[in-house]
């Protein structure tokens, strides 16, 4: 019998979670947020149905956080690891791995024994499978700098394989009233 777990991977919500991503979160075993949450209510929309793993982003700094969110953000780790069937997923925001052109190399050095590394920060989705471990970025799940619409990755993990699918949602246009 093969054990499977599904993981929704998102990042950079900046206080706004697209409804399509929230609905997708209801169908998974885990939600992983790669930082820049922006507002604790985002995590509230992902719980209590899901087990949520989240890390500290550069926008959770005390000078940027709302006072009511400070305690939660102070408790977030800089990185996390999630044991899944077939390996470990490392989670980090990515803002401390610079320069950006060497980010994947630096992440692979930091987490050499994991199966994949999920990070955010750039707001651009990608799956870099050129070397091991894989390096993935789900893009931005909020409304800011989404590069084509809010996005996320869905991981289907089994002991035999890991399969990633990319999901992008359109931003609804609103009419301004004059």
N, C-alpha and C positions, 0 to 999 in steps of 0.2 A: 504494500500500500504506500503510495506517495503522498506525503504531507505537502499541502500547498498553503501559502499565505499570500494575501494581496496587500499591497502597500501603496497608498496615495502619497506622492512626493510633491511638495509645493514649497514656494519661497516668496519672499518679497511681497507680502500682502499690503504692507504699509497701512493697516487699519481697515482694509476693504477686501472682502472675500466674495468672489463672483458666485452667484447662485448655482450655476452649473457645476462648479467645483465643490460647493457645499453638498449638492445632491450626490455627486460621485463619491464623496467621503462616506456616505451612508452605506455604501456597498462593499467596503473593504475591512480588513482585519486591523490594519494600522494606518495612521496618518503620520507622516514625517514632515515637519516644517523646518526649512533650512534658514530660518532667521529673517529679521526685519518684519516682525509681526505687526508692529505699529500700534496695536490696540488689543487689550486682553479679550475683548468680545469676540475677536476672530477665533481664538482658541475655544471659547465657549460654544461657538457654532459647530465646532468639530467634536465636542464632547457632549454628553457622556457616552454616546454610542461607540466611540472609537477609543482605542489606546493611542495616545498622541505622544510623539517624541519631538521635542523642539530644542533648538539651540539659540544662543545669543547672536543677534546681528548687530551691525554698527549703529543702527537706528534705535536700539534699545538702551543706549547710553543714558545715564541719569539726566543729562542736560536736554535730551530730546524726548524722554518718556513723560507721559501724563503722570501726575503725582499718584493717582489711584492705581496705576499699573506698575509703579516702581518696585514694589515688593516682589511681584511675580517675576519681573525682568531680572531683578537681582539674584533670583534663585536659578536662573537658566545657566546651563553649562556652556562652555565655548564649543565643545564638540561632544558627540554621543556616538555610541555604536549599538546597532540593533542586530541581534542574532536571529537569523532567518533560516529556513530550510536551504541548504546548499551554500551557506556562507554568512558573512557579516557585512552589513551596510554601515559605513561610517558617514556621519552627518556633521557638517561644519558650514558656516556662512561663507567663508572664503575671503573676507576682506583683509585678513591678516597674512594672506599668502600672496605676496607681491615680489616682483612686478607681475602684472597680469599676464604677460606673454610667457611667463614661466610657471604660472599657477598650477597647471596640471602636473608638471614635474615635481613641484614642491608638495602637492597633495599626495602624490604617489610615494614620495619619500617619507612623509609623515605617517601614512597608513599603508605600509607595504603588505600586510598580511590579510587585508580585507578583500572581499570580492568586488565591491564597488564603493565609490565615494560620491556622495550627493552634496552639492554646494549651491549656493545662490549668489547674491550680490550683483552679478552682471546684468540680471534681468533677461538674459538670452539663453534659450533652451539649447541643449546639446547632449549628445551621447558620444563620448570619445572612447572608442574601443580599440584604438591603435595599439595600446599596451595594457598590461594588467597592473593594478586593478583598473576596472572601468572608471571613468570619471563622468558624472552626469550632472546636468543642471536643468531644473524644470521650468526655467523662465520665471516670469512674474505672475502671481496669481491674483493680484489686485487690479487697480485701474491705471497705475502709474508706469510709464515706460514699458509697456507690454510687448512692443515690437510686433504688432499684429493682433493682439487680443490676449486676455488672461490665459495662462497655460499651466499645465501640470503634467507629471508623468505617473503612469500606473505601472507598478511592478508586480508581476505574477512570479513568485519565488517557489521553486520546488528543489528537492535535493538534486535532481537531474539537470535543471536549467533555470535561468532567470530570463524572463521576457519583459521588455519595457515597451509600453505604448504611449504615444504622445497625444495629449488632448488640448485643443485650443478652443476658446469660446469667443464669440463676438461681443464687443461692447455695444450696448443698446444706445442708439443716438436719442438724445432728448431735444425737443424743440424749445428754443428760448422764447419767452413771451415778451412782447414789446408793448 
